[in-house]
């Protein structure tokens, strides 16, 4: 858990230092469709379908405010896009609350700007 969180943190730091958006991928990320244009769609954009439990669907493809889970957490942190300002927010929160499973850390409660791609 800590090693995974630290690997995410290091990617966030690299995104912040590069001043360019980046995509954070875990070992189980699989792309099955082309990504939509993400510029201007949010500072933290979840790209992955929830990997466990029930999740909500949308009628149309697009980027929406967090919608997929009844809980406040994303359904797996296997793929998400982060802007430099999103990386800065993630890192500041990580310094304040410490390491935890990444999919529990990235929550709409902690990051109200969280958006998601559907499908």
N, C-alpha and C positions, 0 to 999 in steps of 0.2 A: 504494500500500500504506500509506504513512504517513498520507495524508489520510483514508483510510477508518478507520484505527485511531484517529486523533485525533477523528473524528466520533463513534465509539463511546465514546471516553473522555469527550467532552463530554456525551453522553447519560447516562453513568454518574454524572457529577458532578451533573447536574440531578436524577437520581433520588435521590442521596444528600441533596442540599440540600432537596428537596421532602418527604423522609421518607415517600414513597409508592412502591410498586412501579411499574415501568414496563416497556413492551415496546420493545425495540430492533429496528428494521426497516431493512433495506437496500432499495435500489431494486427488487430482483427478488423481494421477498416477495409472495406471493399466498395469501390465505386461501381454502380450499375447504370448510371445515367450521367449526362453532362450536367455540370453545376450551372445554375443561373448566374447572372451577373450579381456579385455580392457588394460591389462598391456602393456605399451609402445605405446599406441595408441593416447596419447595426455594428456595434463594437465587438460583440460576441455573438456569432451566428452558429447554432448547432446544425450540423450537416447530416448527422446520423439518425436513422430510424432507431427508436428505442430498442435495446437489445434484450429486454426482459419485461414481463408484465403486460398489462393492457395499455393501449395508447389510443389517443383520439386522432381522427383523420380530418382533412380539409377536402372540400369539393374541387378546388382548383390548385394547380401547381403555383408555387410562389414562396415568398419569405414573409412570415407572420410573427407577431409577438408570441412569446412562449405559449404553446397550446397543447402539446402532445401528451402530457402526463397530468393526472389529477394531483400528484404531489408537486412540490415546488422545485424538485431536482430534475435535471435532464436524465433521460433514460440510457445513460452510457456516455462516456466521454471519448468515444473512439474516433470522432471526427468533428472538428469545429474550426471556424475561421475567426481570427482575432486581429483587430486593428492595433496599432501602437497604443492608442488611448485605452483600449480594452485590456491590453497586456499590462499597462500601468495599473489599472483598477484591480486586475486579478492578483498582481504581485503585492499591492498594498494590502488587500484583504488577506492574502496568504501570510504576510508578515504579522498581521493582527491576530488571526485565529489559529495559525499553524497548519501543519499537514493533516490531510484526511483523504479518504477516497475521492478522486477527482470528480466523479459523477455526483457525489454528494456536495462537494465544495461549490460546483457551478450550479447555482440555483437562482431562480427568479427573485427570491427574497433578498439574496445577497447582491445580485446584479439585475436590477429591474429592466435594464436595456436589452436583456437576452432575447434573441429572436431565433427562429427556426425555419429551415427549408422544408417544404413539402412538395413532392414526396422525397 
